[in-house]
Amino acid sequence: MSLTPGNLLLTSLGRLRLIGFLEGVSLLVLLGIAMPLKYMAGQPAAVRYVGMAHGVLFVVYVLLVIQVAIQYRWSFGKTALALVASVFPFGTFWAEKRLFN
């Protein structure tokens, strides 16, 4: 099966992989673009909008990790790693490579 966004949405693991990617990108945009705009250019609107999008994606990611962990009978350690990965820049990309295969 190819990894197109349409195909990813067919399974809970595929949805987790897609949301994990989007959550990781949103964290990088928040830290790398929106925060500097707020503090160096005095434009707080970027943090407001990107932060809201990131927050929603973070919550969806956590819920999907729990769903997939139950469905695929992940160990506590694997589940914890997937959850911890979401709070570090590039963490969800690492999780995609190491945990979600």
Buried (B, 14 or more C-beta within 10 A) or exposed (E): EEEEEEEBEEEBBBBBBBBBBBBBBBBBBBEEEBBEBBEEEEEEEBBEEBBEBBEBBBEBBBEBBBBBBEEEEBEEEBBEBBBEBBEEEEBBBBBBEEBBE
